[in-house]
């Protein structure tokens, strides 16, 4: 089975807290686990205009393993899924009128807003290994909470949405990749007793491949 493209957005507040929620019991995949907002890439994410581009250094890291169009779609998916699941939106006023046939993006464009892709950083990529029932090729994006707007509210996809202290995540029920990404983020922020290093590939760690990308 070929992995499905997916994107996650880690919203970082005060360099100490991240937004997480519990996957609803209605989900067949990983119910009752704490996760970051995110989900699979929709066709509309690749078709809609993105007048605000990714920063060149972020686009460069993403396109090591994806075309420019695919990289942009992944970033758009991270913004859209987070907006749908949390009510928080990474967007800025557009410099021109925007239109789309995508029902997911039309409300945003009608408000004269555009996804603020230049605010995104790229933290990691995780690939579910062969042999699993569901496989995802997921990119983990990072953004400072100062750049998002809106009222925190769920749509039922994630429950118990709240800010979690990065130094106090050990008690949360999370899967191995989430635990690993949390550790990676703590390391980059200097919150753990580990040293930073450039691009590392950890294969099949507890059933997950993780590719780290550092700026």
C-alpha atoms as an extended CHARMM CRD file, in Angstrom:
* protein
*
       215  EXT
         1         1  UNK       CA              0.0000000000        0.0000000000        0.0000000000  PROA      1               0.0000000000
         2         2  UNK       CA              1.3580000000        3.4070000000       -0.9920000000  PROA      2               0.0000000000
         3         3  UNK       CA              1.4620000000        5.9910000000        1.8300000000  PROA      3               0.0000000000
         4         4  UNK       CA             -1.1140000000        8.7860000000        1.6890000000  PROA      4               0.0000000000
         5         5  UNK       CA              0.2060000000       12.3450000000        1.8850000000  PROA      5               0.0000000000
         6         6  UNK       CA             -0.6960000000       14.0450000000        5.1570000000  PROA      6               0.0000000000
         7         7  UNK       CA              0.3100000000       17.2040000000        6.9950000000  PROA      7               0.0000000000
         8         8  UNK       CA              0.3910000000       18.2650000000       10.6280000000  PROA      8               0.0000000000
         9         9  UNK       CA              0.7230000000       21.7250000000       12.1570000000  PROA      9               0.0000000000
        10        10  UNK       CA              2.4130000000       22.1710000000       15.5190000000  PROA      10              0.0000000000
        11        11  UNK       CA              1.4070000000       25.5210000000       17.0170000000  PROA      11              0.0000000000
        12        12  UNK       CA              4.0200000000       26.6800000000       19.5140000000  PROA      12              0.0000000000
        13        13  UNK       CA              3.0720000000       29.1970000000       22.2210000000  PROA      13              0.0000000000
        14        14  UNK       CA              5.7180000000       31.0790000000       24.2140000000  PROA      14              0.0000000000
        15        15  UNK       CA              8.3150000000       28.4860000000       23.1690000000  PROA      15              0.0000000000
        16        16  UNK       CA              6.9410000000       26.2140000000       25.8920000000  PROA      16              0.0000000000
        17        17  UNK       CA              3.4940000000       24.9560000000       24.9100000000  PROA      17              0.0000000000
        18        18  UNK       CA              1.9450000000       23.1830000000       21.9290000000  PROA      18              0.0000000000
        19        19  UNK       CA             -1.6860000000       22.7230000000       20.9550000000  PROA      19              0.0000000000
        20        20  UNK       CA             -2.8850000000       19.1170000000       21.1210000000  PROA      20              0.0000000000
        21        21  UNK       CA             -6.1710000000       17.2720000000       21.2050000000  PROA      21              0.0000000000
        22        22  UNK       CA             -7.5480000000       13.7550000000       21.5890000000  PROA      22              0.0000000000
        23        23  UNK       CA             -8.7060000000       11.9020000000       18.5080000000  PROA      23              0.0000000000
        24        24  UNK       CA            -12.3930000000       11.1650000000       18.8410000000  PROA      24              0.0000000000
        25        25  UNK       CA            -13.5770000000        7.6670000000       19.7000000000  PROA      25              0.0000000000
        26        26  UNK       CA            -15.3910000000        7.7270000000       16.3450000000  PROA      26              0.0000000000
        27        27  UNK       CA            -12.0640000000        7.4530000000       14.5230000000  PROA      27              0.0000000000
        28        28  UNK       CA            -11.0460000000        3.9920000000       13.3760000000  PROA      28              0.0000000000
        29        29  UNK       CA             -7.4200000000        5.1340000000       13.3140000000  PROA      29              0.0000000000
        30        30  UNK       CA             -5.8070000000        5.9520000000       16.6920000000  PROA      30              0.0000000000
        31        31  UNK       CA             -8.8510000000        6.9060000000       18.7680000000  PROA      31              0.0000000000
        32        32  UNK       CA             -8.1990000000        8.2860000000       22.2730000000  PROA      32              0.0000000000
        33        33  UNK       CA             -4.6290000000        9.3680000000       21.4540000000  PROA      33              0.0000000000
        34        34  UNK       CA             -3.2920000000       12.8950000000       21.7730000000  PROA      34              0.0000000000
        35        35  UNK       CA             -2.1680000000       14.3550000000       18.4520000000  PROA      35              0.0000000000
        36        36  UNK       CA             -1.4120000000       17.6610000000       16.7740000000  PROA      36              0.0000000000
        37        37  UNK       CA             -3.9820000000       19.0880000000       14.3480000000  PROA      37              0.0000000000
        38        38  UNK       CA             -3.6350000000       17.7180000000       10.8340000000  PROA      38              0.0000000000
        39        39  UNK       CA             -4.8060000000       15.2220000000        8.2690000000  PROA      39              0.0000000000
        40        40  UNK       CA             -4.5300000000       14.0020000000        4.7180000000  PROA      40              0.0000000000
        41        41  UNK       CA             -4.0100000000       16.2470000000        1.7070000000  PROA      41              0.0000000000
        42        42  UNK       CA             -7.2110000000       16.9600000000       -0.2360000000  PROA      42              0.0000000000
        43        43  UNK       CA             -7.2840000000       17.5000000000       -4.0190000000  PROA      43              0.0000000000
        44        44  UNK       CA             -8.3210000000       21.1100000000       -3.4220000000  PROA      44              0.0000000000
        45        45  UNK       CA             -5.1190000000       21.7850000000       -1.5030000000  PROA      45              0.0000000000
        46        46  UNK       CA             -3.1580000000       21.2750000000       -4.7050000000  PROA      46              0.0000000000
        47        47  UNK       CA             -5.5000000000       23.2780000000       -6.9390000000  PROA      47              0.0000000000
        48        48  UNK       CA             -6.0940000000       26.4750000000       -4.9760000000  PROA      48              0.0000000000
        49        49  UNK       CA             -3.8810000000       29.5210000000       -5.3640000000  PROA      49              0.0000000000
        50        50  UNK       CA             -1.3010000000       30.2810000000       -2.6960000000  PROA      50              0.0000000000
        51        51  UNK       CA             -0.3510000000       33.9400000000       -3.2030000000  PROA      51              0.0000000000
        52        52  UNK       CA              1.8910000000       33.8940000000       -0.1260000000  PROA      52              0.0000000000
        53        53  UNK       CA              4.6920000000       31.4230000000       -0.7840000000  PROA      53              0.0000000000
        54        54  UNK       CA              6.7330000000       29.2830000000        1.5650000000  PROA      54              0.0000000000
        55        55  UNK       CA             10.0380000000       30.7800000000        2.6360000000  PROA      55              0.0000000000
        56        56  UNK       CA             12.8060000000       29.6460000000        0.2450000000  PROA      56              0.0000000000
        57        57  UNK       CA             14.6980000000       27.6880000000        2.8990000000  PROA      57              0.0000000000
        58        58  UNK       CA             11.5350000000       25.8330000000        3.9370000000  PROA      58              0.0000000000
        59        59  UNK       CA             10.5700000000       25.0980000000        0.3320000000  PROA      59              0.0000000000
        60        60  UNK       CA             14.0940000000       23.8220000000       -0.3020000000  PROA      60              0.0000000000
        61        61  UNK       CA             13.8800000000       21.2930000000        2.5110000000  PROA      61              0.0000000000
        62        62  UNK       CA             10.4000000000       20.1570000000        1.4940000000  PROA      62              0.0000000000
        63        63  UNK       CA             11.3600000000       19.6620000000       -2.1360000000  PROA      63              0.0000000000
        64        64  UNK       CA             14.1450000000       17.2620000000       -1.2770000000  PROA      64              0.0000000000
        65        65  UNK       CA             11.4560000000       14.5920000000       -1.4780000000  PROA      65              0.0000000000
        66        66  UNK       CA              8.5350000000       16.3360000000       -3.1990000000  PROA      66              0.0000000000
        67        67  UNK       CA              7.8060000000       18.4670000000       -6.2320000000  PROA      67              0.0000000000
        68        68  UNK       CA              7.1910000000       22.1980000000       -5.6080000000  PROA      68              0.0000000000
        69        69  UNK       CA              3.4690000000       21.6970000000       -6.2580000000  PROA      69              0.0000000000
        70        70  UNK       CA              3.2850000000       18.7860000000       -3.8360000000  PROA      70              0.0000000000
        71        71  UNK       CA              5.2260000000       20.7220000000       -1.2020000000  PROA      71              0.0000000000
        72        72  UNK       CA              2.8020000000       23.6200000000       -1.4730000000  PROA      72              0.0000000000
        73        73  UNK       CA             -0.2000000000       21.2600000000       -1.2320000000  PROA      73              0.0000000000
        74        74  UNK       CA              1.2270000000       19.7560000000        1.9590000000  PROA      74              0.0000000000
        75        75  UNK       CA              1.6040000000       23.1980000000        3.5140000000  PROA      75              0.0000000000
        76        76  UNK       CA             -1.9170000000       24.1770000000        2.4500000000  PROA      76              0.0000000000
        77        77  UNK       CA             -3.2930000000       20.9700000000        3.9650000000  PROA      77              0.0000000000
        78        78  UNK       CA             -1.6150000000       21.7230000000        7.2940000000  PROA      78              0.0000000000
        79        79  UNK       CA             -3.2730000000       25.1570000000        7.3880000000  PROA      79              0.0000000000
        80        80  UNK       CA             -6.6910000000       23.8830000000        6.2840000000  PROA      80              0.0000000000
        81        81  UNK       CA             -6.8330000000       20.8830000000        8.6160000000  PROA      81              0.0000000000
        82        82  UNK       CA             -5.8190000000       23.0160000000       11.5860000000  PROA      82              0.0000000000
        83        83  UNK       CA             -8.4930000000       25.5860000000       10.7700000000  PROA      83              0.0000000000
        84        84  UNK       CA            -11.1570000000       22.8900000000       10.4560000000  PROA      84              0.0000000000
        85        85  UNK       CA            -10.1630000000       20.9890000000       13.5950000000  PROA      85              0.0000000000
        86        86  UNK       CA             -9.3370000000       23.8690000000       15.9580000000  PROA      86              0.0000000000
        87        87  UNK       CA            -10.8240000000       27.0980000000       14.6030000000  PROA      87              0.0000000000
        88        88  UNK       CA             -7.3420000000       28.6380000000       14.5150000000  PROA      88              0.0000000000
        89        89  UNK       CA             -6.2750000000       30.0830000000       11.1860000000  PROA      89              0.0000000000
        90        90  UNK       CA             -2.8480000000       30.8700000000        9.7990000000  PROA      90              0.0000000000
        91        91  UNK       CA             -3.7500000000       33.5730000000        7.2830000000  PROA      91              0.0000000000
        92        92  UNK       CA             -3.1320000000       37.1900000000        6.3320000000  PROA      92              0.0000000000
        93        93  UNK       CA             -4.9800000000       39.6840000000        4.1090000000  PROA      93              0.0000000000
        94        94  UNK       CA             -4.5780000000       38.8020000000        0.4350000000  PROA      94              0.0000000000
        95        95  UNK       CA             -3.0590000000       41.3710000000       -1.8940000000  PROA      95              0.0000000000
        96        96  UNK       CA             -5.6650000000       40.6150000000       -4.5600000000  PROA      96              0.0000000000
        97        97  UNK       CA             -9.1230000000       39.0200000000       -4.8310000000  PROA      97              0.0000000000
        98        98  UNK       CA             -9.0050000000       35.2300000000       -4.6690000000  PROA      98              0.0000000000
        99        99  UNK       CA            -11.5100000000       32.6670000000       -5.8940000000  PROA      99              0.0000000000
       100       100  UNK       CA            -11.7380000000       28.9020000000       -5.9130000000  PROA      100             0.0000000000
       101       101  UNK       CA            -14.1880000000       26.0840000000       -6.5320000000  PROA      101             0.0000000000
       102       102  UNK       CA            -12.9180000000       24.2370000000       -3.4750000000  PROA      102             0.0000000000
       103       103  UNK       CA            -15.5990000000       24.2780000000       -0.7460000000  PROA      103             0.0000000000
       104       104  UNK       CA            -12.8720000000       23.9450000000        1.8770000000  PROA      104             0.0000000000
       105       105  UNK       CA            -11.0880000000       27.1310000000        0.8190000000  PROA      105             0.0000000000
       106       106  UNK       CA            -13.9400000000       29.2970000000       -0.4880000000  PROA      106             0.0000000000
       107       107  UNK       CA            -14.9470000000       30.7310000000        2.9370000000  PROA      107             0.0000000000
       108       108  UNK       CA            -11.4000000000       31.9200000000        3.6050000000  PROA      108             0.0000000000
       109       109  UNK       CA            -10.9820000000       33.5210000000        0.1910000000  PROA      109             0.0000000000
       110       110  UNK       CA            -14.3360000000       35.2880000000        0.4840000000  PROA      110             0.0000000000
       111       111  UNK       CA            -12.9890000000       36.9710000000        3.6240000000  PROA      111             0.0000000000
       112       112  UNK       CA            -10.1170000000       38.3620000000        1.5800000000  PROA      112             0.0000000000
       113       113  UNK       CA             -7.5890000000       36.2000000000        3.4070000000  PROA      113             0.0000000000
       114       114  UNK       CA             -4.7620000000       34.0060000000        2.1390000000  PROA      114             0.0000000000
       115       115  UNK       CA             -2.8620000000       31.1790000000        3.8820000000  PROA      115             0.0000000000
       116       116  UNK       CA              0.2800000000       32.6470000000        5.4430000000  PROA      116             0.0000000000
       117       117  UNK       CA              2.6030000000       29.9080000000        4.2590000000  PROA      117             0.0000000000
       118       118  UNK       CA              5.6720000000       32.0910000000        4.8480000000  PROA      118             0.0000000000
       119       119  UNK       CA              5.1090000000       31.7120000000        8.5940000000  PROA      119             0.0000000000
       120       120  UNK       CA              5.6190000000       27.9440000000        8.4590000000  PROA      120             0.0000000000
       121       121  UNK       CA              8.7540000000       26.0770000000        9.3820000000  PROA      121             0.0000000000
       122       122  UNK       CA              9.3220000000       22.4240000000        8.4800000000  PROA      122             0.0000000000
       123       123  UNK       CA             10.2230000000       20.1440000000       11.3480000000  PROA      123             0.0000000000
       124       124  UNK       CA             10.0100000000       16.5060000000       10.2720000000  PROA      124             0.0000000000
       125       125  UNK       CA              8.6970000000       13.8540000000        7.9330000000  PROA      125             0.0000000000
       126       126  UNK       CA              7.3590000000       10.4900000000        9.1000000000  PROA      126             0.0000000000
       127       127  UNK       CA              6.5150000000        7.5170000000        6.8910000000  PROA      127             0.0000000000
       128       128  UNK       CA              4.5120000000        4.5470000000        8.0810000000  PROA      128             0.0000000000
       129       129  UNK       CA              6.4870000000        1.4420000000        7.0300000000  PROA      129             0.0000000000
       130       130  UNK       CA              5.0800000000       -1.2610000000        4.7220000000  PROA      130             0.0000000000
       131       131  UNK       CA              2.7680000000       -3.8830000000        6.1520000000  PROA      131             0.0000000000
       132       132  UNK       CA              0.4940000000       -1.5410000000        8.1110000000  PROA      132             0.0000000000
       133       133  UNK       CA             -3.2620000000       -1.2910000000        7.5350000000  PROA      133             0.0000000000
       134       134  UNK       CA             -2.9780000000        2.4760000000        7.0010000000  PROA      134             0.0000000000
       135       135  UNK       CA              0.1380000000        4.2100000000        5.7230000000  PROA      135             0.0000000000
       136       136  UNK       CA              0.8640000000        7.9320000000        5.7810000000  PROA      136             0.0000000000
       137       137  UNK       CA              3.6810000000       10.0760000000        4.4580000000  PROA      137             0.0000000000
       138       138  UNK       CA              3.2890000000       12.9090000000        6.9540000000  PROA      138             0.0000000000
       139       139  UNK       CA              5.0470000000       16.2490000000        7.1500000000  PROA      139             0.0000000000
       140       140  UNK       CA              5.1880000000       18.0930000000       10.4480000000  PROA      140             0.0000000000
       141       141  UNK       CA              5.0980000000       21.8730000000       10.1640000000  PROA      141             0.0000000000
       142       142  UNK       CA              5.7380000000       24.3700000000       12.9540000000  PROA      142             0.0000000000
       143       143  UNK       CA              4.3510000000       27.8740000000       13.5210000000  PROA      143             0.0000000000
       144       144  UNK       CA              4.4380000000       30.3870000000       16.3520000000  PROA      144             0.0000000000
       145       145  UNK       CA              1.0460000000       30.9270000000       17.9880000000  PROA      145             0.0000000000
       146       146  UNK       CA              1.4680000000       34.6820000000       17.5350000000  PROA      146             0.0000000000
       147       147  UNK       CA              0.7480000000       34.2120000000       13.8290000000  PROA      147             0.0000000000
       148       148  UNK       CA             -2.5850000000       32.3680000000       14.1410000000  PROA      148             0.0000000000
       149       149  UNK       CA             -5.9720000000       33.9350000000       14.7040000000  PROA      149             0.0000000000
       150       150  UNK       CA             -9.4240000000       32.8030000000       15.7210000000  PROA      150             0.0000000000
       151       151  UNK       CA            -11.1920000000       31.2650000000       18.6880000000  PROA      151             0.0000000000
       152       152  UNK       CA            -10.1190000000       27.8230000000       19.8390000000  PROA      152             0.0000000000
       153       153  UNK       CA            -13.0170000000       25.4700000000       19.1210000000  PROA      153             0.0000000000
       154       154  UNK       CA            -13.2360000000       21.9350000000       17.8550000000  PROA      154             0.0000000000
       155       155  UNK       CA            -15.3350000000       20.4200000000       15.0680000000  PROA      155             0.0000000000
       156       156  UNK       CA            -15.5090000000       17.0010000000       16.7170000000  PROA      156             0.0000000000
       157       157  UNK       CA            -12.3960000000       15.5890000000       15.0620000000  PROA      157             0.0000000000
       158       158  UNK       CA            -10.2930000000       16.4300000000       18.1170000000  PROA      158             0.0000000000
       159       159  UNK       CA            -11.5500000000       16.5640000000       21.6860000000  PROA      159             0.0000000000
       160       160  UNK       CA            -10.0470000000       18.1880000000       24.7760000000  PROA      160             0.0000000000
       161       161  UNK       CA             -8.1220000000       20.7580000000       22.7350000000  PROA      161             0.0000000000
       162       162  UNK       CA             -5.6790000000       22.5640000000       24.9960000000  PROA      162             0.0000000000
       163       163  UNK       CA             -2.1470000000       23.8690000000       25.3420000000  PROA      163             0.0000000000
       164       164  UNK       CA              0.3220000000       21.2920000000       26.6110000000  PROA      164             0.0000000000
       165       165  UNK       CA              3.6160000000       22.1490000000       28.3190000000  PROA      165             0.0000000000
       166       166  UNK       CA              6.4200000000       20.5490000000       26.3160000000  PROA      166             0.0000000000
       167       167  UNK       CA              8.1880000000       19.6390000000       29.5560000000  PROA      167             0.0000000000
       168       168  UNK       CA              5.1450000000       17.7500000000       30.8400000000  PROA      168             0.0000000000
       169       169  UNK       CA              3.9680000000       15.4200000000       28.0760000000  PROA      169             0.0000000000
       170       170  UNK       CA              5.0330000000       12.1060000000       29.5870000000  PROA      170             0.0000000000
       171       171  UNK       CA              1.5860000000       11.3460000000       30.9920000000  PROA      171             0.0000000000
       172       172  UNK       CA             -0.2340000000       11.8040000000       27.6830000000  PROA      172             0.0000000000
       173       173  UNK       CA             -1.3250000000        8.7910000000       25.6150000000  PROA      173             0.0000000000
       174       174  UNK       CA              0.5610000000        9.3720000000       22.3570000000  PROA      174             0.0000000000
       175       175  UNK       CA              1.9020000000        7.1430000000       19.6180000000  PROA      175             0.0000000000
       176       176  UNK       CA              5.6290000000        6.7230000000       19.1140000000  PROA      176             0.0000000000
       177       177  UNK       CA              5.9600000000        9.2120000000       16.2600000000  PROA      177             0.0000000000
       178       178  UNK       CA              4.2280000000       11.9420000000       18.2800000000  PROA      178             0.0000000000
       179       179  UNK       CA              6.4920000000       11.2230000000       21.2280000000  PROA      179             0.0000000000
       180       180  UNK       CA              9.5090000000       11.4050000000       18.9450000000  PROA      180             0.0000000000
       181       181  UNK       CA              8.4390000000       14.7070000000       17.3670000000  PROA      181             0.0000000000
       182       182  UNK       CA              7.8500000000       16.1830000000       20.8250000000  PROA      182             0.0000000000
       183       183  UNK       CA             11.3600000000       15.1270000000       21.8200000000  PROA      183             0.0000000000
       184       184  UNK       CA             12.7600000000       16.6250000000       18.6260000000  PROA      184             0.0000000000
       185       185  UNK       CA             11.0160000000       19.9220000000       19.3160000000  PROA      185             0.0000000000
       186       186  UNK       CA             12.2350000000       20.0010000000       22.9120000000  PROA      186             0.0000000000
       187       187  UNK       CA             15.7590000000       19.4520000000       21.6480000000  PROA      187             0.0000000000
       188       188  UNK       CA             15.5300000000       22.2840000000       19.1370000000  PROA      188             0.0000000000
       189       189  UNK       CA             14.1690000000       24.6330000000       21.7900000000  PROA      189             0.0000000000
       190       190  UNK       CA             16.8170000000       23.6460000000       24.3140000000  PROA      190             0.0000000000
       191       191  UNK       CA             14.2860000000       22.1220000000       26.6970000000  PROA      191             0.0000000000
       192       192  UNK       CA             15.9200000000       18.6930000000       26.8620000000  PROA      192             0.0000000000
       193       193  UNK       CA             19.3280000000       17.2880000000       27.6580000000  PROA      193             0.0000000000
       194       194  UNK       CA             20.1850000000       16.4690000000       24.0460000000  PROA      194             0.0000000000
       195       195  UNK       CA             22.2860000000       18.1030000000       21.3380000000  PROA      195             0.0000000000
       196       196  UNK       CA             21.0390000000       19.3090000000       17.9560000000  PROA      196             0.0000000000
       197       197  UNK       CA             22.3840000000       17.8610000000       14.7210000000  PROA      197             0.0000000000
       198       198  UNK       CA             21.5790000000       18.2120000000       11.0400000000  PROA      198             0.0000000000
       199       199  UNK       CA             19.4120000000       15.8740000000        8.9380000000  PROA      199             0.0000000000
       200       200  UNK       CA             19.1130000000       12.4420000000       10.5300000000  PROA      200             0.0000000000
       201       201  UNK       CA             17.2730000000        9.3620000000        9.3470000000  PROA      201             0.0000000000
       202       202  UNK       CA             15.9270000000        6.9650000000       11.9860000000  PROA      202             0.0000000000
       203       203  UNK       CA             14.4630000000        3.9170000000       10.3120000000  PROA      203             0.0000000000
       204       204  UNK       CA             11.7080000000        1.7500000000       11.7160000000  PROA      204             0.0000000000
       205       205  UNK       CA             11.8680000000        3.2420000000       15.1800000000  PROA      205             0.0000000000
       206       206  UNK       CA              8.9610000000        1.5130000000       16.9400000000  PROA      206             0.0000000000
       207       207  UNK       CA              7.4270000000        0.8860000000       13.5260000000  PROA      207             0.0000000000
       208       208  UNK       CA              7.8490000000        4.3990000000       12.1310000000  PROA      208             0.0000000000
       209       209  UNK       CA             10.3800000000        5.9970000000        9.8020000000  PROA      209             0.0000000000
       210       210  UNK       CA             11.3370000000        9.5250000000       10.7660000000  PROA      210             0.0000000000
       211       211  UNK       CA             13.2930000000       11.9450000000        8.6420000000  PROA      211             0.0000000000
       212       212  UNK       CA             14.3430000000       15.0740000000       10.5260000000  PROA      212             0.0000000000
       213       213  UNK       CA             14.9140000000       18.3670000000        8.7660000000  PROA      213             0.0000000000
       214       214  UNK       CA             16.5760000000       21.1970000000       10.6280000000  PROA      214             0.0000000000
       215       215  UNK       CA             17.0010000000       24.7450000000        9.4720000000  PROA      215             0.0000000000
